[in-house]
């Protein structure tokens, strides 16, 4: 499970792991009162740069998924996510150099969300 979490962190993805899936909780020194475990409880700060540099991808995917809905609340949330994705993308030198075309993808998605909101 730790290797799974490390692979996610390396890609900039965080997740919640159910404790029943983690067999060595006692060794990790995790409070067993909760039924869930956030990966940062197991691997603190080890991959913080990867999380920061790649978090825009999670926000972009969330905004894109929320665009499928037609209610104002979902679209406003999509707009917040895509704006934050744009800010995180700009903050990441790695993202800007490795994936420069995503600046256009983010901008286009923000425009699509804004247009859909205006039609409601």
LINBELMO-V342602 format. One record per helix or strand. SS is the DSSP state (H for helix, E for strand). FROM is the first residue (numbers start at 1). TO is the last residue. Records with the same first field share a line. If there is no record, write none. Layout:
SS: FROM-TO / FROM-TO
//
This chain:
H: 2-11 / 19-21 / 25-28 / 39-41 / 48-66 / 72-91 / 93-98 / 102-119
E: 16-18 / 36-38
//
